[in-house]
Amino acid sequence: MADKPSGITGGLGWLLFVGGVLALVGFAIYALAVDDEAPVYIKLGVVAVYGGLALLLLSVLRQQLIARKTDKYKDVQR
C-alpha cells in the first residue's frame, strides 16, 4: 500500500479533512464571538464539543509520547 497513488489520495484526504475542520472551527468561533442570536446552550455545547475533542487529542498525544520511549521496534530498519 505504499505506492504513489495511495500516497496522493491519502494526502488529499487529510488536506480535505483538515480544511473542513478548520472551516467548522472558524464558524464555531464566529457563532460564539459575533452572533448575538445564538442561544447560550448552543454556545456552551460548541465549547464542550471542541474542548472535549482538544482534551482527547492531548491525551492520545501524551500516550503516544510515553509509548515511544519504550517502543521495542523503534530502531528496526525496513
MARDRENNU-232876 format. One line per field, with one value per residue: residue in one letter; x, y negated, z negated of N, C-alpha, C in turn. Coordinates in nm, 3 decimals, always signed. Layout:
BEGIN
residuo: c(a,...)
n.px: c(X,...)
n.py: c(Y,...)
n.pz: c(Z,...)
ca.px: c(X,...)
ca.py: c(Y,...)
ca.pz: c(Z,...)
c.px: c(X,...)
c.py: c(Y,...)
c.pz: c(Z,...)
This chain:
BEGIN
residuo: c(m,a,d,k,p,s,g,i,t,g,g,l,g,w,l,l,f,v,g,g,v,l,a,l,v,g,f,a,i,y,a,l,a,v,d,d,e,a,p,v,y,i,k,l,g,v,v,a,v,y,g,g,l,a,l,l,l,l,s,v,l,r,q,q,l,i,a,r,k,t,d,k,y,k,d,v,q,r)
n.px: c(+0.081,+0.212,+0.231,+0.251,-0.005,-0.179,-0.057,-0.090,-0.372,-0.425,-0.292,-0.441,-0.689,-0.641,-0.584,-0.832,-0.987,-0.866,-0.902,-1.183,-1.232,-1.104,-1.270,-1.513,-1.437,-1.376,-1.633,-1.760,-1.621,-1.698,-1.975,-1.973,-1.847,-1.939,-2.207,-2.498,-2.746,-2.740,-2.836,-2.750,-2.714,-2.643,-2.399,-2.253,-2.261,-2.112,-1.861,-1.815,-1.801,-1.580,-1.385,-1.379,-1.288,-1.035,-0.914,-0.919,-0.747,-0.508,-0.469,-0.430,-0.202,-0.021,-0.013,+0.101,+0.353,+0.462,+0.459,+0.637,+0.890,+0.945,+0.923,+0.982,+1.035,+1.149,+1.408,+1.424,+1.509,+1.369)
n.py: c(+0.120,-0.114,-0.261,-0.521,-0.642,-0.580,-0.722,-0.983,-1.011,-0.966,-1.184,-1.393,-1.338,-1.385,-1.658,-1.765,-1.689,-1.829,-2.090,-2.106,-2.077,-2.308,-2.501,-2.450,-2.505,-2.776,-2.876,-2.808,-2.969,-3.218,-3.200,-3.191,-3.430,-3.653,-3.632,-3.730,-3.620,-3.352,-3.100,-3.058,-2.793,-2.664,-2.785,-2.698,-2.425,-2.402,-2.488,-2.282,-2.053,-2.109,-2.157,-1.908,-1.745,-1.856,-1.791,-1.510,-1.473,-1.572,-1.383,-1.143,-1.213,-1.246,-0.981,-0.850,-0.970,-0.881,-0.602,-0.587,-0.599,-0.345,-0.176,+0.120,+0.161,-0.062,-0.113,+0.054,+0.131,+0.089)
n.pz: c(+0.000,+0.027,+0.259,+0.512,+0.601,+0.383,+0.181,+0.269,+0.275,+0.007,-0.111,+0.006,-0.104,-0.379,-0.361,-0.276,-0.497,-0.714,-0.619,-0.623,-0.898,-0.994,-0.875,-1.008,-1.273,-1.246,-1.186,-1.426,-1.609,-1.511,-1.563,-1.837,-1.916,-1.763,-1.671,-1.808,-1.826,-1.874,-2.101,-2.452,-2.536,-2.299,-2.246,-2.471,-2.422,-2.185,-2.277,-2.461,-2.294,-2.122,-2.315,-2.443,-2.230,-2.195,-2.440,-2.424,-2.205,-2.314,-2.519,-2.376,-2.230,-2.442,-2.542,-2.322,-2.312,-2.553,-2.510,-2.303,-2.414,-2.511,-2.295,-2.132,-1.868,-1.763,-1.656,-1.437,-1.110,-0.782)
ca.px: c(+0.000,+0.299,+0.251,+0.233,-0.145,-0.239,+0.001,-0.152,-0.510,-0.421,-0.258,-0.554,-0.793,-0.605,-0.598,-0.975,-1.034,-0.816,-0.971,-1.319,-1.228,-1.074,-1.389,-1.609,-1.385,-1.396,-1.775,-1.791,-1.568,-1.788,-2.102,-1.953,-1.799,-2.005,-2.351,-2.570,-2.873,-2.723,-2.868,-2.637,-2.691,-2.570,-2.262,-2.190,-2.246,-1.998,-1.739,-1.798,-1.758,-1.443,-1.298,-1.364,-1.200,-0.898,-0.862,-0.894,-0.627,-0.393,-0.446,-0.372,-0.066,+0.059,+0.006,+0.194,+0.487,+0.508,+0.483,+0.752,+1.013,+0.969,+0.888,+1.091,+1.059,+1.189,+1.531,+1.421,+1.517,+1.284)
ca.py: c(+0.000,-0.231,-0.311,-0.665,-0.687,-0.576,-0.832,-1.108,-1.016,-0.982,-1.323,-1.476,-1.313,-1.460,-1.801,-1.796,-1.674,-1.941,-2.210,-2.104,-2.103,-2.450,-2.577,-2.435,-2.578,-2.918,-2.905,-2.800,-3.089,-3.326,-3.185,-3.221,-3.565,-3.762,-3.613,-3.750,-3.549,-3.211,-3.081,-3.026,-2.648,-2.628,-2.830,-2.606,-2.296,-2.411,-2.491,-2.149,-1.960,-2.138,-2.136,-1.763,-1.694,-1.901,-1.711,-1.375,-1.480,-1.585,-1.258,-1.047,-1.258,-1.214,-0.836,-0.813,-1.014,-0.791,-0.471,-0.597,-0.578,-0.201,-0.102,+0.212,+0.160,-0.197,-0.115,+0.155,+0.075,+0.157)
ca.pz: c(+0.000,+0.026,+0.395,+0.527,+0.600,+0.250,+0.104,+0.315,+0.228,-0.138,-0.140,+0.043,-0.204,-0.500,-0.331,-0.280,-0.635,-0.794,-0.570,-0.676,-1.043,-1.012,-0.841,-1.118,-1.389,-1.217,-1.204,-1.569,-1.672,-1.471,-1.633,-1.979,-1.943,-1.692,-1.655,-1.935,-1.823,-1.915,-2.244,-2.539,-2.540,-2.178,-2.267,-2.567,-2.355,-2.092,-2.359,-2.519,-2.190,-2.080,-2.431,-2.460,-2.125,-2.224,-2.552,-2.373,-2.124,-2.403,-2.592,-2.282,-2.204,-2.561,-2.545,-2.216,-2.351,-2.659,-2.450,-2.213,-2.490,-2.534,-2.175,-2.101,-1.724,-1.725,-1.580,-1.334,-0.974,-0.684)
c.px: c(+0.085,+0.324,+0.212,+0.085,-0.210,-0.183,-0.062,-0.295,-0.518,-0.390,-0.372,-0.668,-0.766,-0.621,-0.744,-1.029,-0.993,-0.883,-1.113,-1.325,-1.198,-1.194,-1.493,-1.565,-1.403,-1.541,-1.814,-1.741,-1.656,-1.919,-2.087,-1.924,-1.888,-2.157,-2.422,-2.701,-2.861,-2.753,-2.746,-2.610,-2.620,-2.423,-2.188,-2.168,-2.128,-1.867,-1.712,-1.745,-1.613,-1.344,-1.274,-1.273,-1.055,-0.837,-0.833,-0.766,-0.503,-0.364,-0.384,-0.228,+0.027,+0.088,+0.107,+0.337,+0.545,+0.543,+0.605,+0.884,+1.047,+0.934,+1.004,+1.120,+1.109,+1.310,+1.536,+1.419,+1.427,+1.366)
c.py: c(-0.126,-0.284,-0.459,-0.709,-0.683,-0.685,-0.965,-1.119,-1.029,-1.125,-1.418,-1.460,-1.389,-1.610,-1.844,-1.789,-1.793,-2.072,-2.219,-2.134,-2.250,-2.537,-2.569,-2.510,-2.728,-2.959,-2.903,-2.923,-3.210,-3.320,-3.220,-3.368,-3.673,-3.750,-3.624,-3.672,-3.403,-3.198,-3.035,-2.876,-2.599,-2.667,-2.736,-2.468,-2.294,-2.412,-2.353,-2.050,-1.984,-2.123,-1.988,-1.703,-1.734,-1.819,-1.568,-1.372,-1.490,-1.456,-1.152,-1.084,-1.225,-1.064,-0.792,-0.854,-0.925,-0.654,-0.472,-0.568,-0.430,-0.116,-0.013,+0.217,+0.025,-0.199,-0.010,+0.086,+0.154,+0.220)
c.pz: c(+0.000,+0.167,+0.403,+0.527,+0.461,+0.161,+0.140,+0.263,+0.077,-0.178,-0.107,-0.057,-0.333,-0.479,-0.336,-0.421,-0.720,-0.750,-0.622,-0.824,-1.069,-0.979,-0.952,-1.243,-1.368,-1.234,-1.351,-1.643,-1.638,-1.551,-1.780,-2.003,-1.884,-1.693,-1.790,-1.941,-1.869,-2.064,-2.323,-2.539,-2.414,-2.193,-2.363,-2.504,-2.260,-2.169,-2.417,-2.415,-2.152,-2.196,-2.456,-2.355,-2.149,-2.337,-2.509,-2.289,-2.211,-2.478,-2.501,-2.250,-2.321,-2.568,-2.440,-2.251,-2.461,-2.600,-2.360,-2.286,-2.504,-2.412,-2.132,-1.952,-1.673,-1.632,-1.469,-1.199,-0.881,-0.577)
